């Protein structure tokens, strides 16, 4: 198939990943809940504006909660949130977070 990665070590003509930018941002915040969005954007490889939009999407979807602490934001994740695609809707995002982070992510918010 054209554009698909081959198993013989050659690079694909198209650049793609298995996880979306939304998943990458969520994982970056899971690893560092007090990270600046500028740093999250750099880690993920998107603009700061894109990172802001993604965080707004995740917050509106109930996947994270943003709290202002002094001049910074602190994020609390909701690992009980369900995947949005019907094929994975029976799984919680906490499963993904646990897979890619060192510690089990638990919901510490009282909201």
C-alpha positions in Angstrom: 0.0 0.0 0.0 1.3 3.4 -0.9 2.2 5.6 2.1 2.3 2.7 4.6 5.4 2.0 6.6 7.3 -1.1 5.3 8.8 -3.7 7.5 12.2 -3.6 5.7 13.3 -0.4 7.5 12.5 2.1 4.8 10.8 5.3 5.9 7.2 5.9 4.8 6.6 8.6 2.2 3.9 10.0 4.6 4.5 11.0 8.2 1.9 9.7 10.6 1.5 8.4 14.1 -0.9 6.1 15.9 -1.8 8.7 18.5 -3.5 12.0 17.7 -2.3 15.3 18.9 -5.1 15.3 21.5 -3.7 12.1 22.9 -0.1 13.5 22.9 -1.2 16.6 24.7 -3.1 14.6 27.3 -0.1 12.4 27.9 2.2 15.4 28.2 0.0 16.9 30.8 -0.3 13.5 32.6 3.5 13.4 32.9 3.6 17.0 34.1 0.3 18.5 35.4 1.9 21.9 35.9 3.6 22.2 32.5 3.3 25.4 30.6 1.4 25.1 27.3 4.5 26.4 25.5 6.4 23.4 26.8 3.5 21.0 26.0 3.4 22.4 22.5 7.1 21.9 22.0 7.0 18.3 23.3 4.1 17.4 21.1 5.4 19.3 18.0 2.5 21.7 17.6 2.1 25.4 17.9 1.2 26.9 21.3 -2.1 28.1 19.8 -2.9 24.5 18.7 -2.0 23.2 22.2 -4.4 25.8 23.7 -7.2 24.7 21.4 -6.5 21.0 22.2 -6.6 21.7 25.9 -9.9 23.6 25.5 -11.3 20.5 23.6 -10.1 18.2 26.3 -11.5 20.4 29.1 -14.9 20.7 27.3 -15.0 17.0 26.8 -14.4 16.4 30.5 -11.0 14.8 30.1 -9.2 17.4 32.2 -9.9 20.2 34.5 -7.8 23.4 34.6 -7.2 25.3 37.8 -5.3 28.6 38.1 -2.6 28.4 40.7 -0.8 31.8 40.9 0.4 32.6 37.5 0.3 29.0 36.2 -2.3 26.5 35.4 -2.5 23.1 37.0 -4.3 20.3 35.3 -6.3 17.4 36.9 -7.0 14.5 34.5 -10.2 12.4 34.5 -9.0 8.9 33.8 -12.6 7.6 33.8 -13.3 9.5 30.6 -14.3 7.2 27.7 -12.7 7.2 24.2 -14.8 9.1 21.7 -14.7 6.7 18.8 -17.4 4.0 18.9 -14.8 1.3 18.3 -13.0 2.2 21.6 -15.9 3.8 23.6 -15.9 0.9 26.1 -12.4 1.8 27.2 -11.3 4.6 29.6 -8.6 7.0 28.7 -7.0 6.1 32.0 -5.9 2.8 30.3 -4.0 4.8 27.7 -2.5 7.1 30.4 -1.3 4.1 32.4 0.3 2.6 29.4 2.4 5.6 28.6 3.1 7.1 32.0 5.1 5.7 34.9 2.4 6.0 37.5 -1.3 5.1 37.5 -3.3 8.3 36.9 -6.2 8.7 39.3 -8.9 11.3 39.4 -8.0 13.6 42.3 -10.5 16.4 41.4 -13.5 17.0 43.5 -15.5 18.6 40.7 
